[in-house]
Amino acid sequence: MARSIRARRKSSRWYVFLPIFVILLTAAGIVLYSIPPSLQDIGRAVQSAVSKISIRSAGQSPAEPVLRGTIYDRNWRELAVSYQLFSVVINPAELHDRKETVEKLAAIFEEKPERLAARLKNAQDSFVIKADVDQFQVEQINGLHLRGVVCKPEEVRFYPGHATASHVLGFMGDGVGLAGVEGKYDAVLRGGGFGDVNIPDINFQGQQRLGITGSDLLLTLDINLQKQLESRFRNYLATTNGIEKGMALLVEPSSGRILALVNQPSFNPNYFWKASESNRINRIYNHVLSKELIRPVLARAAAIEREGIEGPGLLPVTVAAPDYGFSPEKLDAFEHQIQLYGSVFGNWEPGSGAAQEPEAEPVVTGVQVGVTLASLVNGGWRITPYVVDSVYDYQTSKRYGRNSDATEKIHVLDPALGVKIRRELFQDWISAQDNLMAYTADYTQVRKKDGLAHFSIQDLFVGFAPAKQPRFFLLIAVEQDYLNPRDLNKGSSLTAMEQMGRELLGQFTKTTVAQSVSEKPPERNKENMRQFFISKRLNFKESPGKITESTPRMPKVRGMSLRKGLQQLDRYNIKMRINGSGRIIAQYPLPGQSLIGIEECMLTLEPR
């Protein structure tokens, strides 16, 4: 009872002293407010300290990140490589002296101070004042110990060959592979580990996961052969009368390795958003060719099979019956036997081929034509071409090659008969002097659409060398969407194509192939790195003259819903291409990038 009375007395004392505490706290606040303004920055200092937990500031040494894996050709030459750059972020509320900060940064960036001051003038929140800053510039900024200046590391992808092999490599944006090898093997290249489900053609040699500390991809492409083919092909198109679209494929017929692949028009994956969608199409896998282009070869092959191993030789084409007497139905049966229309999609190009339109003329893709004719060269072995050779894993310091059964090989002809077909099929097109085979054809298509006739002319070249034991199989095809009078001064485009194909095959056979390739990737190519930084300097170099209005720049929409993202982008009046559904996980152009000259924006959404 006594204890209860004492407790009540103590409680009543607290009520007496409570007003006194309130008066003292109010007085303390008035005194603190009268102290010089420097102490009023306490709240902002706390906020700055919190922000620096997630963003490293100038003067700190960030840990070395795991960059996206490099893509090499078959001789370890860089096709796609990542470099670490930095974005300089400014928090206006933290700056001690804006004028001094602007002048020091402008000297490092080699820009006019007025330009930086204009961007900083009305800024309230943190923003990126400079992107693509290199390590040397970051070290200079670190040495200045500027308050409110943060250097944020970021990864930039670079394609040293620019448009070279762009349809094979694909492209990426905002850290995500969006097409080609970059898109198909995004999980392999981005680091953090992957399993055989991500790249089933590779032999893991008992390992459960690879790429935990990074991995690189080695392709079958030969960059020297690729450049030779691209250069000659572009020159050929430039000299023809209005032909702009085409494709070319160079493979090893006995193995299926793709050595070079060309599509025209092409694009530069360093600036892929500037290219139209039609330029980014991999025509060799998706554009259709008329079956009539190779009908003479197929009919002759079917006739050799009909005669059998002991049968007599075929009559010359000039005196033989049309299609060697085959009805369309029987010839169609032979085409299905050798799987002319079969799937040819290897381990890098998703899809199932060009769709056949109902009641349309039979069509095939360029790669289907190539695989079918190569199977006749191979003695009846139909081999699906591929472009990924091996994976290099940094944790185990080891290179992992393809599984023995990864390459799809199907015998579409009797082995003994296949040898006879290979020996007799192309004898009318073999040049003993040049030690190669060359076949050409052209075909004019007329398609009706919406009541109108649509014309297109297709030219085809197919060749292999050497003639007896082919190492190289080359296919070139072009298309013209309209009828143009032939320029007699330039001669036949088909004749020029045949000459180009013959000369290329002659050059390829003189190519020396390395007998063995190193099991480890080389050091970074210094020339490629130099070119990369030169390109960045040129892109951001300020043009002389009067400072104009601020450049429209891509806002950050990653992480937003599609509706909010479109609201942000609506005022820029650019076309939108949207992949997937859900929230935005990748965008291109990247945040802060100039929108001058950009006609299309690409958004990738997370699947639901």
RAPENOR-V194161 format. One record per backbone hydrogen bond with DSSP energy under -1.0 kcal/mol. NH is the residue of the N-H (numbers start at 1). CO is the residue of the C=O. If there is no record, write none. Layout:
NH|CO, NH|CO
This chain:
5|1, 6|2, 7|3, 8|4, 9|5, 10|6, 11|7, 12|8, 13|9, 14|10, 15|11, 16|12, 17|13, 18|14, 21|17, 22|18, 23|19, 24|20, 25|21, 26|22, 27|23, 28|24, 29|25, 30|26, 31|27, 32|28, 33|29, 34|30, 35|32, 39|36, 40|37, 41|38, 42|39, 45|41, 46|42, 47|43, 48|44, 49|45, 50|46, 51|47, 52|48, 53|50, 55|51, 58|149, 60|57, 69|189, 71|80, 72|217, 73|77, 74|221, 76|73, 79|71, 80|71, 81|158, 83|156, 85|154, 86|133, 87|152, 88|130, 89|150, 90|127, 91|148, 94|91, 101|97, 102|98, 103|99, 104|100, 105|101, 106|102, 107|103, 108|104, 109|105, 110|106, 111|106, 116|112, 117|113, 118|114, 119|115, 120|116, 121|117, 127|90, 129|88, 130|88, 133|86, 138|134, 139|135, 140|136, 141|137, 142|138, 143|139, 144|141, 149|146, 150|89, 152|87, 154|85, 156|83, 158|81, 162|159, 164|161, 166|163, 169|165, 170|166, 173|176, 176|173, 178|171, 179|171, 181|168, 182|169, 183|179, 184|180, 185|181, 186|183, 189|185, 190|186, 192|211, 193|211, 194|210, 198|195, 202|199, 203|401, 207|204, 210|194, 216|392, 217|70, 218|390, 219|72, 220|387, 222|259, 226|222, 227|223, 228|224, 229|225, 230|226, 231|227, 232|228, 233|229, 234|230, 235|231, 236|232, 237|233, 238|234, 239|235, 242|240, 246|264, 247|477, 248|262, 249|475, 250|260, 251|473, 252|257, 255|252, 256|252, 258|386, 259|250, 260|250, 262|248, 264|246, 271|268, 274|271, 275|272, 283|281, 285|282, 286|282, 287|283, 289|364, 291|362, 293|290, 294|291, 298|294, 299|295, 300|296, 301|297, 302|298, 303|299, 304|300, 305|301, 306|302, 307|303, 308|304, 319|316, 320|316, 324|321, 325|322, 326|323, 331|327, 332|328, 333|329, 334|330, 335|331, 336|332, 337|333, 338|334, 340|335, 342|339, 360|357, 364|289, 367|284, 369|365, 370|366, 371|367, 372|368, 373|369, 374|370, 375|371, 376|372, 377|373, 378|374, 380|375, 382|410, 384|408, 386|256, 389|218, 390|218, 391|400, 392|216, 393|398, 394|214, 398|393, 400|391, 403|201, 406|403, 410|382, 412|380, 418|414, 419|415, 420|416, 421|417, 422|418, 423|419, 424|420, 425|421, 429|426, 431|436, 435|431, 436|431, 437|464, 438|429, 439|462, 441|460, 443|458, 445|456, 447|454, 449|452, 452|449, 454|447, 456|445, 457|480, 458|443, 459|478, 460|441, 461|476, 462|439, 463|474, 464|437, 465|472, 471|465, 472|465, 473|251, 474|463, 475|249, 476|461, 477|247, 478|459, 479|245, 480|457, 490|487, 496|492, 497|493, 498|494, 499|495, 500|496, 501|497, 502|498, 503|499, 504|500, 505|501, 506|502, 507|503, 508|504, 509|505, 511|508, 529|525, 530|526, 531|527, 532|528, 533|529, 534|530, 535|531, 536|532, 537|533, 538|534, 539|535, 540|536, 554|593, 559|584, 560|557, 565|561, 566|562, 567|563, 568|564, 569|565, 570|566, 572|569, 573|570, 575|599, 577|601, 579|603, 584|560, 585|604, 586|604, 588|602, 592|554, 593|590, 595|552, 598|595, 601|575, 602|588, 603|577, 604|586, 605|579, 606|583
